[in-house]
Structure formats: structure tokens, C-alpha cells
């Protein structure tokens, strides 16, 4: 035991120091992740070739491809058109407008990603709420919450799911089938709560309604020719995600090919397209993969897996629920991306233990279905939904806060907590019931 601790202790100390800086945002998290990874390599805590192998290129390619696709679509005015049309469909009714905008946010987050969706939707929301003369901050907070809920339902909707999908080889359809239903259920419950909570808050004057209805949504489309060329490519990428598992092609390759093909079809300058990518996010992932890879190489996760098994006394359902709630509470106060990257090796370490106790082959389809999947889905639900707890719990929350402040709206930690934390708790309670009834039904 002492030799095992001595092996992983230096890399654990570096990881924890980096985690503190990432969580407190005292230093840019990309700088922290890259410097931490370089330090571990320089001090021989992980060999440079092993560190390179820990970088998951499927995740990196997926991020790059989807960023390229979204940036090209954004240049056409498509997302502004969606927002204005949504507001007009609500006929300027405040609560109805809120529900429709949240629905648009959740759906876009499911098939793009929640950070990108927030970047696109938030500025439009600010314009619409200013036009209708209704409070802006609650709209923004709720859009962040619903972007995380919507992103929970698919492989590409939330960074934790992207990581889980890539590390476990679960398909786009696996995520949609297993997480889509509970994401829709939670979304429906949240709609009812939001509608009741804000029914008397967003009262719109008749004059403001008239101004909105006079707007022409089609004027938001600033490049219709490019939009006509881009949409079929987007459709092919979405189709590719659905059939990726059947054809044996990773989603990262599909997204990357789609991004560059859209550049070609739309006449986008590739240098310009690459310059607009969020390289800080991409490099942050690369650094984290290497940081966590060092811990994995040095045996920490096997030890943690043994501890978790002893704590739950080998009960798979209890283990799933512990993972669900632990990851949810941690994600509310810490960044859920490094949490998930750290947790996956722990799950991979305990899956063979459960398989052995159930007399199953660890790599068999039955072991994957009965043991691995409930563990992975519990982690995904906890990390994605838990991020709604505070303004630092998920990347989308941080982005919405910055956008609000850039537009001179005061959005404090307390403002977000008052809305986000109760929503998070309600969501995780429903997720708990879902995990128990779907994967451990009392009748079967």
C-alpha cells in the first residue's frame, strides 16, 4: 500500500493544486492544465509518449468540427432568426416567451453543445427582453440551466458526455436512448415549475408587444445562399452521429469531416475558420487528459475503486446512486469536466470487480449492459445536472455570467444559486428515480 501511495502521491499533489486553481479561476484554467501536464512530464511522473497517448483525439476532433460548423451557421444569421421567430410565436406573452426560448435553448444544446448555444442565444435574449421591457437576468440564468439539461440527453450536448462517449465507445444512439428520456422528463418538470414561478414576473405592455410583432424575422438572415449550402451538411453530420456505431466511424471524425466540408461548400477561408476556434478550450482538454493520465498510470484509480467497493459493500445500485449524487454535488461547486475525466478510470477499475462477483466476463456485452452502462449513465447524469447548482458548476454558467456582465447586468453568485441549486436538486431526485427504475427495477 505504501509503495502504491508513493507512486501516485507526487502526481496527485500536482493534480490537486491544478484543480484548486481551475475551481477558483484565479489563473486561466488552460494555462493551469497545460503547465501542470508539462510539470508531470518534466518530473517523469508520466512518460512523454504515455502522456501523448492519454490525449483523446476523438474528443478533440469532435470539439473542433462542431465549433467550425456552428461558427459558419452563426455567420448566416440562422440563430437570430430562430430567436425572433420564437418571440413572435409567443405573441409577446412573457411566460410563454420564456418557455419557448428555454425549449429552443435545450434543443440546440442537445445537438450543438451548451456553451455554443449560450453564446448564440444569450445576446438575442437580451435584445428581446429589452424590447419587451421585462427582467433579463432570470431569462439568462434559466437559459444556462436548460442548456445543461438539454445537453444531458445526447453525446454531443455537454462536454462530460463527449468525454464519457469517447472513453467508453458508447454510441450517439446509446446516449439518446438512455439519457434522452430522463432529460425530456426533467425538462417538462422544470417547464411547469418555471411557468408557475414566473407567471406574474414577465408582464409585457401592449406597446412592447406591438414593436415585437412588427419585426421581420427574415431580415435576420444575412447570407441566405451560405445557409442553403450549410444546412444539408449539418443534416449529414447529424445523420452520421446516429449511424456512427453501425458504420464503425467515431463521432469525432464525422464532426471534423463535416466542419471542413462545410468550409469547402460555403467558401469559408479555412485560416479564418481555424482562427475562430476556441483554442483555449481545446488545449484545456489536452492538458486535463495528460494530468489525469498520470494519475491513472500511477495506480490511484484502482485504489479509489477498491475503496468505493468497500464503502458500498459491492452493491451495484448503491454504487450507482453514490456516483450520481457525489458527482452532482461536486459538479455544483467544481468544474464538471475534470471531475468526469477523473471518474472514468475509477469506474473502469471497479467494473471487473462487479463482473467477477456476478460471474460475467468483464468485456462481454452482458457485463457492459448490466454493470458498465448504469455506472456510466449515473456519472453522466450527476455531472451534467449537477453543473446547474452554481454559476461555476458548468462552462455554460460561466459564459452566461460573463455575457450578462458585459451587457451591464448584475448577475451574482447568490442570484444564480437561488434559481440553480433547487433546480439541480429536483433534477437529481428525478434522475435517482430513473436510474433505480430503469436499471434496477423492483419487478425484474
Order of alpha helices (4+ residues) and beta strands (2+ residues): alpha-alpha-alpha-alpha-alpha-alpha-alpha-alpha-alpha-alpha-alpha-alpha-alpha-alpha-alpha-alpha-alpha-alpha-alpha-alpha-alpha
